[in-house]
Amino acid sequence: MATGTAVARPDLAVCVSGGDGDGFSIGGGHMPHMARKNVNMTYILMDNGIYGLTKGQYSPTSRPEMKAYTTPYGGPEEPMNPLLYMLTYGATYVAQAFAGKPNICAELIKGAMEHNGFAYVNIFSQCPTFNKIDTIQHYRDLVEEVPEGHDASDLGAAMELARRPGGKAPMGLLYKANKPTLRENLDKIIEKVGGHADYDINQIIARSKP
Protein backbone atom coordinates (compact mmCIF):
# COMPACT_ATOMS: atom_id res chain seq x y z
CA MET A 1 0.00 0.00 0.00
CA ALA A 2 2.80 2.43 0.88
CA THR A 3 4.55 1.77 -2.44
CA GLY A 4 1.33 2.39 -4.38
CA THR A 5 0.65 5.58 -2.46
CA ALA A 6 4.17 6.89 -3.08
CA VAL A 7 3.84 6.21 -6.83
CA ALA A 8 0.29 7.48 -7.29
CA ARG A 9 0.62 10.54 -5.03
CA PRO A 10 4.13 11.97 -5.39
CA ASP A 11 2.86 15.15 -3.73
CA LEU A 12 2.59 13.28 -0.41
CA ALA A 13 5.39 12.57 2.04
CA VAL A 14 4.96 8.84 2.69
CA CYS A 15 6.30 7.57 6.02
CA VAL A 16 5.90 4.06 7.46
CA SER A 17 6.84 2.93 10.96
CA GLY A 18 7.06 -0.59 12.32
CA GLY A 19 9.06 -3.03 14.40
CA ASP A 20 11.75 -5.59 13.73
CA GLY A 21 9.24 -8.45 13.70
CA ASP A 22 6.84 -7.03 11.12
CA GLY A 23 9.65 -5.37 9.15
CA PHE A 24 11.95 -8.34 8.73
CA SER A 25 9.75 -11.38 9.36
CA ILE A 26 6.03 -10.93 8.77
CA GLY A 27 6.62 -8.22 6.17
CA GLY A 28 10.15 -9.22 5.26
CA GLY A 29 9.20 -10.00 1.68
CA HIS A 30 8.38 -6.35 1.02
CA MET A 31 11.55 -4.75 2.36
CA PRO A 32 14.05 -5.73 -0.37
CA HIS A 33 11.72 -4.65 -3.16
CA MET A 34 10.93 -1.24 -1.68
CA ALA A 35 14.67 -0.71 -1.37
CA ARG A 36 15.75 -1.98 -4.79
CA LYS A 37 12.97 -0.06 -6.58
CA ASN A 38 13.95 3.08 -4.65
CA VAL A 39 10.38 3.94 -3.72
CA ASN A 40 10.22 7.56 -2.55
CA MET A 41 9.25 6.93 1.08
CA THR A 42 10.66 6.77 4.59
CA TYR A 43 10.66 3.59 6.68
CA ILE A 44 11.32 4.06 10.41
CA LEU A 45 11.92 0.76 12.17
CA MET A 46 11.81 0.57 15.97
CA ASP A 47 14.30 -2.22 16.64
CA ASN A 48 13.76 -3.68 20.11
CA GLY A 49 14.75 -7.29 19.39
CA ILE A 50 11.34 -8.74 20.24
CA TYR A 51 7.77 -9.12 18.99
CA GLY A 52 6.30 -6.63 21.45
CA LEU A 53 2.70 -6.31 20.23
CA THR A 54 2.16 -10.08 20.18
CA LYS A 55 3.49 -10.56 23.69
CA GLY A 56 7.16 -11.38 23.41
CA GLN A 57 8.20 -13.84 20.71
CA TYR A 58 11.77 -14.16 19.42
CA SER A 59 12.32 -11.82 16.45
CA PRO A 60 14.86 -11.61 13.58
CA THR A 61 17.00 -9.17 15.60
CA SER A 62 16.77 -10.99 18.96
CA ARG A 63 20.06 -11.98 20.58
CA PRO A 64 20.57 -15.75 21.20
CA GLU A 65 20.76 -15.29 24.98
CA MET A 66 17.30 -13.72 25.14
CA LYS A 67 14.67 -16.01 26.64
CA ALA A 68 11.16 -15.47 25.30
CA TYR A 69 7.88 -17.38 25.20
CA THR A 70 8.90 -19.09 21.96
CA THR A 71 12.53 -19.62 23.07
CA PRO A 72 12.49 -20.33 26.82
CA TYR A 73 16.10 -21.59 26.74
CA GLY A 74 17.45 -18.92 24.43
CA GLY A 75 17.47 -18.58 20.67
CA PRO A 76 19.01 -20.99 18.13
CA GLU A 77 20.23 -18.42 15.62
CA GLU A 78 22.29 -15.28 15.23
CA PRO A 79 20.38 -11.99 14.80
CA MET A 80 20.23 -10.41 11.37
CA ASN A 81 21.91 -7.09 10.61
CA PRO A 82 19.21 -4.66 9.36
CA LEU A 83 21.73 -2.08 8.10
CA LEU A 84 23.66 -4.57 5.96
CA TYR A 85 20.35 -5.94 4.69
CA MET A 86 19.09 -2.55 3.52
CA LEU A 87 22.45 -1.49 2.08
CA THR A 88 22.72 -4.74 0.13
CA TYR A 89 19.25 -4.36 -1.39
CA GLY A 90 19.86 -0.80 -2.54
CA ALA A 91 18.28 1.61 -0.05
CA THR A 92 19.53 5.10 -0.92
CA TYR A 93 19.40 6.54 2.62
CA VAL A 94 20.43 4.34 5.54
CA ALA A 95 20.79 5.62 9.09
CA GLN A 96 20.68 4.33 12.65
CA ALA A 97 19.78 5.97 15.94
CA PHE A 98 18.88 5.20 19.54
CA ALA A 99 15.61 6.24 21.19
CA GLY A 100 17.58 7.57 24.16
CA LYS A 101 19.11 10.21 21.86
CA PRO A 102 15.96 12.02 20.64
CA ASN A 103 17.80 14.93 18.98
CA ILE A 104 19.81 12.56 16.81
CA CYS A 105 16.64 10.59 16.00
CA ALA A 106 14.87 13.77 14.92
CA GLU A 107 17.79 14.89 12.77
CA LEU A 108 18.04 11.54 10.96
CA ILE A 109 14.27 11.25 10.44
CA LYS A 110 14.17 14.79 9.06
CA GLY A 111 16.97 13.90 6.64
CA ALA A 112 15.11 10.74 5.63
CA MET A 113 11.87 12.63 4.96
CA GLU A 114 13.73 15.18 2.82
CA HIS A 115 15.53 12.47 0.84
CA ASN A 116 14.27 11.67 -2.66
CA GLY A 117 14.21 7.87 -2.64
CA PHE A 118 13.87 4.96 -0.23
CA ALA A 119 15.07 6.03 3.21
CA TYR A 120 15.54 3.58 6.08
CA VAL A 121 16.12 4.61 9.70
CA ASN A 122 16.82 1.87 12.24
CA ILE A 123 16.13 3.04 15.80
CA PHE A 124 17.19 0.96 18.80
CA SER A 125 14.28 1.11 21.23
CA GLN A 126 14.23 -0.87 24.46
CA CYS A 127 11.23 -3.04 25.42
CA PRO A 128 11.36 -3.39 29.23
CA THR A 129 8.24 -5.58 29.24
CA PHE A 130 9.35 -8.50 27.07
CA ASN A 131 13.05 -7.97 26.34
CA LYS A 132 14.80 -7.52 29.65
CA ILE A 133 18.37 -8.08 28.41
CA ASP A 134 18.46 -5.21 25.92
CA THR A 135 18.00 -2.44 28.48
CA ILE A 136 18.38 1.27 27.87
CA GLN A 137 21.85 1.02 29.42
CA HIS A 138 22.72 -1.81 26.99
CA TYR A 139 21.90 0.44 24.04
CA ARG A 140 23.76 3.39 25.56
CA ASP A 141 26.86 1.23 25.80
CA LEU A 142 26.30 -0.32 22.37
CA VAL A 143 25.99 2.74 20.13
CA GLU A 144 28.80 4.93 18.94
CA GLU A 145 28.44 7.94 16.66
CA VAL A 146 29.54 7.54 13.06
CA PRO A 147 33.19 8.68 12.87
CA GLU A 148 33.77 12.27 11.85
CA GLY A 149 34.80 12.39 8.22
CA HIS A 150 32.83 9.27 7.23
CA ASP A 151 31.94 9.49 3.53
CA ALA A 152 28.21 8.73 3.38
CA SER A 153 28.39 8.40 -0.42
CA ASP A 154 30.76 5.41 -0.11
CA LEU A 155 28.72 2.19 -0.06
CA GLY A 156 31.70 0.06 0.91
CA ALA A 157 32.52 2.32 3.85
CA ALA A 158 28.88 2.22 4.96
CA MET A 159 28.87 -1.59 4.86
CA GLU A 160 32.07 -1.72 6.86
CA LEU A 161 30.51 0.49 9.55
CA ALA A 162 27.35 -1.64 9.53
CA ARG A 163 29.45 -4.69 10.41
CA ARG A 164 30.06 -3.08 13.82
CA PRO A 165 33.84 -2.80 13.95
CA GLY A 166 34.97 -3.08 17.55
CA GLY A 167 31.54 -4.36 18.54
CA LYS A 168 29.96 -0.90 18.49
CA ALA A 169 26.76 -0.13 16.56
CA PRO A 170 27.09 3.00 14.41
CA MET A 171 24.71 5.87 15.17
CA GLY A 172 24.16 8.44 12.43
CA LEU A 173 23.95 8.58 8.65
CA LEU A 174 25.78 5.66 7.07
CA TYR A 175 24.81 6.03 3.42
CA LYS A 176 23.09 8.45 1.07
CA ALA A 177 22.89 8.29 -2.73
CA ASN A 178 20.95 10.16 -5.40
CA LYS A 179 19.34 7.73 -7.83
CA PRO A 180 16.10 7.77 -9.88
CA THR A 181 13.04 6.76 -7.88
CA LEU A 182 10.46 4.21 -8.96
CA ARG A 183 8.02 6.96 -9.92
CA GLU A 184 10.66 8.74 -12.01
CA ASN A 185 11.53 5.53 -13.85
CA LEU A 186 7.84 4.83 -14.50
CA ASP A 187 7.39 8.33 -15.88
CA LYS A 188 10.23 7.70 -18.35
CA ILE A 189 8.47 4.55 -19.57
CA ILE A 190 5.17 6.40 -19.89
CA GLU A 191 6.83 9.06 -22.03
CA LYS A 192 8.07 6.35 -24.38
CA VAL A 193 4.58 4.92 -24.88
CA GLY A 194 2.64 8.11 -25.46
CA GLY A 195 3.25 10.54 -22.63
CA HIS A 196 0.21 9.72 -20.47
CA ALA A 197 1.54 10.32 -16.96
CA ASP A 198 -1.86 9.45 -15.52
CA TYR A 199 -2.43 6.89 -12.77
CA ASP A 200 -6.23 7.36 -12.56
CA ILE A 201 -7.56 3.78 -12.70
CA ASN A 202 -10.76 4.85 -14.50
CA GLN A 203 -8.83 6.55 -17.28
CA ILE A 204 -6.48 3.58 -17.58
CA ILE A 205 -9.52 1.26 -18.01
CA ALA A 206 -11.11 3.64 -20.50
CA ARG A 207 -7.96 3.73 -22.63
CA SER A 208 -7.74 -0.07 -22.63
CA LYS A 209 -11.23 -0.54 -24.11
CA PRO A 210 -11.34 -1.44 -27.83
HUHU-V258247 format. One record per pair of residues at least 12 apart in sequence whose ideal C-beta (glycine too) atoms are under 8 Angstrom apart, sorted by the first residue. I is the first residue (numbers start at 0). J is the second residue. D is the distance in Angstrom with one decimal. If there is no record, write none. Layout:
i->[I;I]
j->[J;J]
d->[D;D]
//
This chain:
i->[1;1;1;1;1;2;2;2;2;2;2;2;5;5;5;5;5;6;6;6;6;6;7;9;9;12;12;13;13;13;14;14;14;14;14;15;15;15;15;16;16;16;16;17;17;17;17;18;18;18;18;18;18;18;18;19;19;19;19;19;19;19;19;19;19;20;20;20;20;20;20;20;20;22;22;22;23;23;23;23;23;23;24;24;27;30;30;30;30;31;31;33;34;34;34;34;34;34;35;35;36;36;37;37;37;37;37;37;37;37;38;38;38;38;39;39;39;39;39;39;40;40;41;41;41;41;41;41;41;42;42;42;42;43;43;43;43;44;44;44;44;44;45;45;45;46;46;46;46;46;46;47;47;47;47;47;47;48;48;48;48;48;48;48;48;49;49;49;49;49;49;49;50;51;51;51;51;54;54;55;55;55;55;55;56;56;57;57;57;59;59;60;60;60;61;61;61;62;62;62;62;63;63;63;63;64;65;65;65;67;67;80;80;80;81;81;82;82;82;82;82;82;82;83;83;83;85;85;86;86;86;86;86;86;87;89;90;90;90;90;91;91;91;91;91;91;91;91;91;92;92;92;92;92;92;92;92;92;92;92;93;93;93;93;93;93;93;93;93;94;94;94;94;94;94;94;94;94;94;95;95;95;95;95;95;95;95;95;95;95;96;96;96;96;96;96;97;97;97;97;97;97;97;98;98;98;98;98;99;99;99;100;100;103;103;103;104;104;107;107;107;108;110;110;114;115;115;116;116;116;116;117;123;123;123;123;125;125;141;141;142;142;142;142;143;143;143;143;143;144;144;144;145;145;145;145;145;145;146;149;149;151;151;151;151;152;152;152;153;154;154;157;157;160;161]
j->[13;15;33;38;40;29;32;33;36;38;40;181;38;39;40;181;182;38;181;182;185;198;198;39;182;41;112;39;40;41;40;41;42;43;112;40;41;42;43;42;43;44;45;42;43;44;45;44;45;46;47;50;51;52;58;44;45;46;47;48;49;58;59;60;81;49;50;51;52;53;56;58;59;42;44;81;58;59;60;79;81;84;58;59;59;42;84;85;88;84;88;117;85;88;89;90;117;119;88;89;117;181;89;91;116;117;178;179;180;181;116;117;180;181;115;116;117;180;181;182;117;118;108;111;112;114;118;119;120;117;118;119;120;108;111;120;122;81;119;120;121;122;98;122;124;60;81;121;122;123;124;123;124;125;126;130;133;60;61;62;65;78;126;130;133;61;65;67;126;129;130;133;129;126;128;129;130;68;129;67;68;128;129;130;68;69;69;70;74;78;79;78;79;81;74;78;130;74;78;132;133;75;76;77;78;132;130;132;133;129;130;161;162;163;119;121;95;121;157;160;161;169;173;158;161;162;119;121;154;157;158;161;173;174;158;117;117;118;119;174;114;116;117;118;174;175;176;177;178;110;111;114;116;117;118;119;172;174;175;176;118;119;121;157;161;172;173;174;175;107;110;111;118;119;120;121;171;172;173;107;120;121;122;123;142;168;169;170;171;173;120;121;122;123;170;171;122;123;124;138;139;142;170;122;123;124;125;138;135;138;139;142;170;144;170;171;120;122;120;171;172;120;172;175;175;177;180;176;177;178;180;180;138;141;142;168;137;138;167;168;167;168;169;170;165;167;168;169;170;169;170;171;160;169;170;171;172;173;160;171;173;172;173;174;175;174;175;176;174;174;176;173;174;173;173]
d->[5.7;5.0;7.5;7.5;5.7;7.9;7.9;6.0;7.4;5.0;7.4;7.4;5.1;5.1;4.6;7.5;6.9;7.3;6.1;5.1;6.7;7.0;4.7;6.8;5.4;7.7;5.8;7.2;4.0;7.1;6.8;4.5;7.9;6.8;6.5;6.5;7.1;5.1;7.2;7.7;4.5;7.5;6.8;7.5;7.8;5.9;7.2;6.8;5.3;7.4;6.7;7.4;6.4;7.2;7.6;6.5;7.6;4.8;6.8;6.5;7.7;4.9;6.0;4.3;7.2;7.5;4.1;7.8;7.9;7.5;7.3;4.4;7.2;7.5;4.8;7.7;7.6;4.2;7.0;6.2;6.7;7.3;6.5;5.2;7.4;7.9;7.3;7.4;7.2;7.8;4.2;5.7;5.7;4.0;5.0;4.2;5.2;7.1;5.2;4.5;7.5;4.4;6.8;5.7;4.7;5.1;5.6;6.9;5.1;5.9;7.9;5.2;6.8;5.0;6.0;5.9;7.2;4.4;7.1;6.1;6.4;7.3;7.3;4.4;5.3;7.5;4.5;8.0;7.1;7.3;7.0;5.1;7.3;6.3;7.4;4.9;6.5;6.7;7.1;7.1;5.3;6.8;7.6;5.5;4.4;5.5;6.5;5.4;6.3;5.5;6.5;7.5;4.8;6.1;4.0;5.9;6.9;4.8;4.7;6.4;6.7;7.1;7.4;5.3;5.1;6.2;7.4;6.7;5.1;4.8;4.1;8.0;7.8;5.0;7.0;5.8;7.8;6.8;6.9;5.1;5.2;7.5;3.4;7.6;6.0;4.5;5.0;4.5;5.2;6.7;4.8;4.7;6.2;6.6;5.6;5.9;7.5;7.2;5.8;6.7;7.1;7.4;7.0;6.7;7.7;6.3;6.2;5.3;7.4;6.9;7.8;6.3;7.5;7.9;7.9;5.0;6.1;6.2;7.9;8.0;3.8;7.6;6.4;6.3;4.7;6.9;4.6;7.9;6.6;5.7;5.5;6.1;7.4;6.0;7.9;7.7;5.1;7.2;4.7;7.5;7.0;3.8;5.8;7.2;7.7;6.8;4.6;7.3;5.5;7.1;5.6;4.3;6.4;7.1;3.6;6.7;7.7;7.0;5.2;7.8;7.9;5.3;8.0;6.5;7.9;7.8;4.9;4.4;7.8;4.3;7.0;6.6;7.8;7.4;4.9;7.3;6.5;4.8;6.2;7.9;7.2;4.5;7.4;7.6;7.8;6.7;5.9;5.7;7.1;6.8;6.5;7.5;4.9;7.3;5.8;7.7;6.9;4.6;8.0;5.2;7.4;4.8;5.9;5.8;6.5;4.2;7.1;7.7;5.7;6.3;6.1;7.7;7.0;8.0;6.4;7.1;7.9;6.0;5.4;7.2;6.5;5.8;6.5;7.9;6.9;7.1;6.3;7.6;7.4;6.2;5.4;7.9;4.6;7.2;6.7;7.2;7.6;6.2;6.8;5.0;7.0;5.1;7.6;4.3;7.9;3.8;7.0;6.6;6.5;7.6;5.2;5.5;6.5;5.1;6.6;3.4;6.6;6.6;8.0;7.7;7.7;5.1;6.6;5.7;4.7;7.7;6.6;6.5;7.9;6.2;7.5;4.2;3.8;5.5;6.3]
//
